[in-house]
Amino acid sequence: MEKTLFPGYTIGPDAYDDIAAVCPAFGKKAAVIGGRHALAAAGDAIVKAARDAGIEVIGPLWYGGEASRENMDMLRPQVEEADMLFAVGGGKAIDTCKVLAHETHRPFFTFPTIASTCASCTSLGIVYNPDGSLREYSFSKIPPNHVFINTQVIADAPDIYLWAGMGDTMAKYYECTISSRNDTPAHSDAMGIALSSMCAEPIMRWGRKALDDCRAHTVTHELTEVILGIIISTGLVSNFVQVDYTTGLAHAVYNGFTVLPSTEANHHLHGEVVSYGILVMLTIDKQYAERDKLYAFSRSIGLPTCLADVHAKPEDLAAVTAKALAGIDVRIYPYPVTEQMIVDGIMEMEEYDRAHR
C-alpha cells in the first residue's frame, strides 16, 4: 500500500460545513467518538452537519479518557455498524479513534477541538497504558481522509492546549534535523525534513500574539497561522518522514517523564514536557545559540525551562532516563545517547536556568 501523505483539510469557523462535500462518499453511518469536553464544545455542530449531509450518526461516544488498548476494545463493539469514524478532540481522543479505524479498516475523519498536537493530521498513533505511561507506537500508512479545523472552537478552548501545542510543534524541526544529520535521506524523508522548517520559526514569530488571541477567544491571522503550524505543518512532516527522523531526544525525554506520578498528577501536557525536552536536546547537541533563542521564547510564554516547572527533581532522573532510552526515539541518531548524557544535559540546563531567571 502506498502511503497517503496529504490528508485534505478545511480551516475556518465554518469548517464543519464541508462535511457534506467530503464525507458522504465514504458511507451512510458515522460513529462520532471524542472527549467529553470536546463533544460538549463541538459535538452538536458536528452531528447536525453530518445529519444535514444525510449521514446517520452513531453516538456521540466517549473515548474512555485514555488512548489505551482497553478503551479501544471497549469502543470496538459500539462502532460495528459504522462505515466511518469521526474523531473529535485532542491527541489522545483522536489517537484512540485513529488506531481503532486502522485496525478495523475504516476511513476516519478528524475534528480537532484544541491545537495541542499534530495527531489529527498524522497516520501514527500513540498508545498509552491506563496509568498514562507510554505503551507503544501504532504504525500505519494511512492518515485521516480529511481534517476539519474549526478555528472558533479552538479559540474558545482553554489556551493551555495551544500553549503546549507550540512546544510539540517546534520539536519537529529540531528533531528532524538532528536525527537525520549523518544520513542521506530518501526523497520522502528529505521533503519532510525541508518542511520541518515551518514548525519552529513561525511559532516563535506568531506564538505570543496567537496565545493572547486565544485567551481573548478571537480568531486572527496569527492564531490561524499557529493552528496550521501545530496541526498541518507538523502533521505533514510526520507523514513524510520515517519515524526515526520524526522523533528524537526531545520526545525521548518526554517519554521518560511519563513514568513519574507527578507528571500525571499535575496534568502536564505532552507538548509542554516535549518543549522542555527540546532545551535538553539542544544543550546535549551543543546548539547553544539556538537553545538560548528557544529558552527566551519559552520563558516569554511560560513554557517549562527547568525540572521544577515539570514537578520533577534530580533524584527522579534515574527512572526518567531509563524510560527515555527504552523506546525507539534515538535508535537512529548522530551519536550514541546514554542515560548519563541525558542527566548531564538536564543538570546543565538547571544551571543555565538558574543563571538566567
C-alpha positions as CSV (number, residue, x, y, z in Angstrom):
1,M,0.0,0.0,0.0
2,E,1.3,3.4,-0.9
3,K,1.4,6.0,1.8
4,T,-1.2,8.7,1.5
5,L,0.8,11.8,2.6
6,F,-1.8,14.6,2.1
7,P,-5.0,14.4,4.0
8,G,-7.4,17.2,2.9
9,Y,-8.2,19.8,5.4
10,T,-10.7,22.7,5.9
11,I,-10.0,25.5,8.3
12,G,-12.2,28.3,9.5
13,P,-15.2,29.0,11.8
14,D,-17.4,27.2,9.3
15,A,-15.2,24.2,8.7
16,Y,-17.9,21.7,9.6
17,D,-20.0,22.8,6.6
18,D,-17.6,20.8,4.4
19,I,-18.8,17.5,5.9
20,A,-21.5,17.5,3.2
21,A,-18.9,17.8,0.4
22,V,-16.4,15.3,1.8
23,C,-17.9,12.5,3.8
24,P,-21.0,11.0,2.1
25,A,-18.8,9.3,-0.5
26,F,-17.4,7.1,2.3
27,G,-20.7,5.6,3.6
28,K,-24.0,6.3,5.3
29,K,-23.2,5.9,9.0
30,A,-20.5,7.7,11.1
31,A,-19.6,6.9,14.7
32,V,-18.7,10.1,16.4
33,I,-16.1,9.5,19.1
34,G,-14.4,12.1,21.4
35,G,-13.5,13.5,24.7
36,R,-16.3,14.8,27.0
37,H,-15.2,18.4,26.8
38,A,-14.6,18.2,23.1
39,L,-18.1,16.7,22.4
40,A,-19.6,19.4,24.6
41,A,-17.9,22.1,22.6
42,A,-18.3,20.7,19.1
43,G,-20.4,17.5,19.2
44,D,-23.8,19.1,18.4
45,A,-22.4,21.1,15.5
46,I,-20.7,18.0,14.0
47,V,-23.8,15.8,14.5
48,K,-26.0,18.5,12.9
49,A,-23.7,18.9,9.9
50,A,-23.4,15.2,9.4
51,R,-27.2,14.7,9.6
52,D,-27.8,17.6,7.2
53,A,-25.4,15.8,4.8
54,G,-27.6,12.6,5.0
55,I,-25.2,10.7,7.3
56,E,-26.7,8.7,10.2
57,V,-24.8,9.3,13.4
58,I,-23.8,6.6,16.0
59,G,-23.1,8.3,19.3
60,P,-21.6,10.6,20.2
61,L,-19.4,8.1,22.1
62,W,-16.9,8.9,24.9
63,Y,-13.4,7.6,24.0
64,G,-12.7,6.5,27.6
65,G,-10.3,9.1,28.8
66,E,-7.0,7.5,27.7
67,A,-5.6,6.3,24.4
68,S,-5.3,2.8,25.7
69,R,-5.9,-0.7,24.3
70,E,-8.6,-1.2,26.9
71,N,-10.6,1.8,25.6
72,M,-10.2,0.7,22.0
73,D,-11.5,-2.7,22.9
74,M,-14.4,-1.0,24.8
75,L,-15.3,1.0,21.7
76,R,-14.9,-1.8,19.1
77,P,-18.4,-3.3,19.5
78,Q,-20.1,0.1,19.7
79,V,-18.8,1.1,16.2
80,E,-19.6,-2.3,14.5
81,E,-22.3,-0.7,12.2
82,A,-20.3,2.4,11.3
83,D,-19.0,3.0,7.8
84,M,-16.6,5.7,9.0
85,L,-15.3,7.2,12.3
86,F,-15.3,10.8,13.3
87,A,-12.6,11.5,15.9
88,V,-13.3,14.6,18.0
89,G,-11.0,16.3,20.5
90,G,-7.3,16.4,21.3
91,G,-4.4,14.0,20.7
92,K,-5.5,11.1,22.9
93,A,-9.1,11.0,21.8
94,I,-8.0,11.3,18.2
95,D,-5.3,8.6,18.5
96,T,-7.8,6.2,20.2
97,C,-10.2,6.6,17.2
98,K,-7.3,6.6,14.7
99,V,-5.9,3.3,15.9
100,L,-9.4,1.8,16.1
101,A,-10.0,2.9,12.5
102,H,-6.7,1.4,11.3
103,E,-7.4,-1.9,13.0
104,T,-11.0,-2.2,11.8
105,H,-10.2,-0.9,8.2
106,R,-12.5,2.1,8.3
107,P,-12.0,5.6,6.8
108,F,-11.7,8.2,9.5
109,F,-12.0,12.0,9.8
110,T,-10.7,14.2,12.5
111,F,-12.2,17.2,14.2
112,P,-9.5,18.8,16.5
113,T,-11.1,20.9,19.2
114,I,-7.7,22.0,20.5
115,A,-4.4,22.7,18.8
116,S,-2.1,20.7,21.1
117,T,-0.5,18.1,18.8
118,C,-0.4,17.1,15.2
119,A,-2.4,13.9,15.9
120,S,-5.4,14.9,13.8
121,C,-3.2,15.0,10.6
122,T,-1.0,12.0,11.0
123,S,-1.0,8.3,10.4
124,L,1.0,7.5,13.5
125,G,-1.0,6.6,16.7
126,I,0.4,6.7,20.2
127,V,-1.0,4.2,22.7
128,Y,-0.7,4.6,26.5
129,N,-1.2,2.3,29.4
130,P,-4.2,3.0,31.6
131,D,-1.9,4.9,34.1
132,G,-0.8,7.3,31.4
133,S,2.6,5.9,30.7
134,L,3.7,5.2,27.2
135,R,2.8,1.7,25.9
136,E,3.7,1.7,22.2
137,Y,3.6,3.5,18.8
138,S,1.0,2.2,16.4
139,F,2.3,2.5,12.9
140,S,0.2,2.8,9.8
141,K,0.5,4.3,6.4
142,I,-3.0,5.9,6.5
143,P,-3.6,9.4,7.7
144,P,-7.2,10.8,8.2
145,N,-9.2,11.3,5.0
146,H,-9.9,14.9,5.9
147,V,-9.2,17.3,8.9
148,F,-12.0,19.7,9.8
149,I,-10.4,22.6,11.8
150,N,-13.0,24.9,13.3
151,T,-10.9,27.8,14.4
152,Q,-13.6,29.3,16.6
153,V,-13.9,26.1,18.6
154,I,-10.1,26.1,19.1
155,A,-10.1,29.8,20.0
156,D,-12.8,29.1,22.6
157,A,-10.8,26.1,24.1
158,P,-8.5,26.6,27.1
159,D,-5.4,28.4,25.9
160,I,-3.2,25.9,27.8
161,Y,-3.6,23.5,24.9
162,L,-2.4,25.9,22.3
163,W,0.5,26.8,24.6
164,A,1.6,23.2,24.9
165,G,1.0,22.6,21.2
166,M,3.5,25.2,20.3
167,G,6.2,23.3,22.2
168,D,5.3,20.0,20.5
169,T,5.4,21.7,17.1
170,M,8.8,23.2,17.5
171,A,10.3,19.8,18.3
172,K,9.6,18.6,14.8
173,Y,12.1,20.9,13.3
174,Y,14.9,20.3,15.8
175,E,14.4,16.5,16.0
176,C,14.2,16.0,12.2
177,T,17.4,18.0,11.5
178,I,19.4,16.3,14.3
179,S,18.2,12.8,13.8
180,S,18.9,12.8,10.1
181,R,22.2,14.6,10.4
182,N,24.5,11.7,9.5
183,D,22.3,10.2,6.8
184,T,21.4,10.8,3.2
185,P,17.6,10.9,3.4
186,A,15.5,9.4,0.7
187,H,13.1,11.7,-1.3
188,S,10.1,11.5,1.1
189,D,12.3,12.0,4.1
190,A,14.2,14.9,2.6
191,M,10.9,16.5,1.7
192,G,9.6,16.2,5.3
193,I,12.9,17.5,6.7
194,A,12.7,20.5,4.4
195,L,9.1,21.1,5.5
196,S,10.1,20.9,9.2
197,S,11.4,24.5,9.0
198,M,7.8,25.5,9.1
199,C,7.5,24.1,12.6
200,A,9.8,26.4,14.6
201,E,10.3,29.9,13.2
202,P,6.6,30.6,12.6
203,I,5.8,29.6,16.1
204,M,8.4,31.9,17.6
205,R,7.2,34.7,15.2
206,W,3.4,34.5,15.9
207,G,3.2,32.4,19.0
208,R,2.9,35.0,21.7
209,K,0.3,37.0,19.8
210,A,-1.7,33.8,18.9
211,L,-1.7,32.9,22.6
212,D,-3.1,36.3,23.5
213,D,-5.7,35.9,20.8
214,C,-6.8,32.5,22.0
215,R,-7.2,33.9,25.5
216,A,-9.4,36.6,24.0
217,H,-11.4,33.9,22.1
218,T,-10.7,35.8,18.9
219,V,-9.8,34.2,15.5
220,T,-7.0,36.2,13.9
221,H,-4.4,35.7,11.2
222,E,-1.7,34.9,13.8
223,L,-3.8,32.4,15.6
224,T,-4.8,30.7,12.4
225,E,-1.1,30.5,11.3
226,V,-0.1,28.9,14.6
227,I,-3.0,26.4,14.4
228,L,-1.9,25.4,10.9
229,G,1.7,25.1,12.1
230,I,0.7,22.8,15.0
231,I,-1.8,20.6,13.2
232,I,-0.9,20.7,9.4
233,S,2.8,21.6,9.1
234,T,3.8,19.2,11.8
235,G,1.4,16.5,10.7
236,L,2.7,16.6,7.1
237,V,6.3,16.3,8.3
238,S,5.3,13.3,10.3
239,N,3.6,11.7,7.3
240,F,6.6,12.3,5.0
241,V,9.4,11.4,7.4
242,Q,10.2,7.9,8.7
243,V,9.7,7.5,12.4
244,D,13.4,7.6,13.2
245,Y,13.7,11.1,11.9
246,T,10.3,12.4,13.1
247,T,11.1,11.7,16.7
248,G,14.3,12.2,18.7
249,L,15.7,13.1,22.1
250,A,13.0,15.7,23.0
251,H,10.3,13.0,22.7
252,A,12.6,10.5,24.5
253,V,12.8,13.0,27.4
254,Y,9.0,13.4,27.4
255,N,8.5,9.6,27.4
256,G,10.9,9.4,30.4
257,F,8.8,11.8,32.4
258,T,5.6,9.8,31.8
259,V,6.8,7.3,34.4
260,L,6.7,9.9,37.2
261,P,3.4,10.0,39.0
262,S,3.9,13.8,39.4
263,T,3.6,14.2,35.6
264,E,0.1,12.8,35.5
265,A,-0.9,14.2,38.9
266,N,0.0,17.8,37.9
267,H,-1.6,17.4,34.4
268,H,1.5,18.2,32.5
269,L,0.6,18.1,28.8
270,H,2.6,16.2,26.1
271,G,3.8,19.3,24.2
272,E,4.6,21.1,27.4
273,V,7.1,18.4,28.5
274,V,8.4,18.0,24.9
275,S,9.2,21.7,24.9
276,Y,11.4,21.2,27.9
277,G,12.9,18.2,26.1
278,I,13.9,20.4,23.2
279,L,16.0,22.6,25.6
280,V,17.7,19.5,27.0
281,M,18.3,18.1,23.5
282,L,19.8,21.3,22.2
283,T,22.0,21.5,25.3
284,I,23.3,18.0,24.7
285,D,23.8,18.7,21.0
286,K,25.7,21.9,22.0
287,Q,23.5,24.1,19.8
288,Y,23.7,26.8,22.4
289,A,22.7,29.8,20.3
290,E,19.5,28.0,19.2
291,R,18.9,26.8,22.7
292,D,19.2,30.3,24.1
293,K,16.8,31.7,21.5
294,L,14.2,29.0,22.3
295,Y,14.8,29.5,26.0
296,A,13.9,33.1,25.7
297,F,10.7,32.3,23.8
298,S,9.7,29.6,26.3
299,R,10.2,32.0,29.2
300,S,8.2,34.7,27.4
301,I,5.1,32.4,27.3
302,G,5.8,30.3,30.4
303,L,6.8,27.0,28.9
304,P,8.9,24.9,31.2
305,T,12.7,25.5,31.4
306,C,13.7,23.6,34.4
307,L,12.9,20.4,36.4
308,A,10.7,22.3,38.9
309,D,8.5,23.5,36.1
310,V,7.5,19.9,35.4
311,H,7.3,18.9,39.1
312,A,10.4,16.8,38.9
313,K,13.6,16.6,41.0
314,P,17.2,15.4,40.3
315,E,16.5,12.2,42.2
316,D,13.9,11.3,39.7
317,L,16.3,11.2,36.8
318,A,17.4,7.6,37.0
319,A,13.8,6.5,36.3
320,V,13.3,9.2,33.7
321,T,16.4,8.3,31.7
322,A,15.8,4.6,31.9
323,K,12.4,5.1,30.3
324,A,13.7,7.7,27.9
325,L,16.0,5.2,26.3
326,A,13.6,2.2,26.4
327,G,11.9,3.3,23.3
328,I,12.9,3.9,19.6
329,D,13.3,7.6,19.7
330,V,17.1,7.7,19.4
331,R,17.9,4.4,17.8
332,I,19.0,6.5,14.7
333,Y,20.9,9.5,15.9
334,P,24.2,11.2,15.1
335,Y,25.8,9.7,18.2
336,P,25.0,7.2,20.9
337,V,22.8,8.6,23.6
338,T,23.4,7.4,27.2
339,E,21.4,7.8,30.4
340,Q,24.3,9.8,31.8
341,M,24.3,12.1,28.8
342,I,20.7,13.0,29.4
343,V,21.3,13.5,33.1
344,D,24.2,15.8,32.3
345,G,22.2,17.7,29.8
346,I,19.3,18.2,32.3
347,M,21.7,19.4,35.0
348,E,23.4,21.8,32.6
349,M,20.0,23.2,31.8
350,E,19.4,23.6,35.5
351,E,22.5,25.7,35.9
352,Y,21.6,27.8,32.8
353,D,18.1,28.4,34.0
354,R,19.2,29.5,37.5
355,A,21.6,31.9,35.9
356,H,19.0,33.4,33.5
357,R,15.9,33.8,35.6
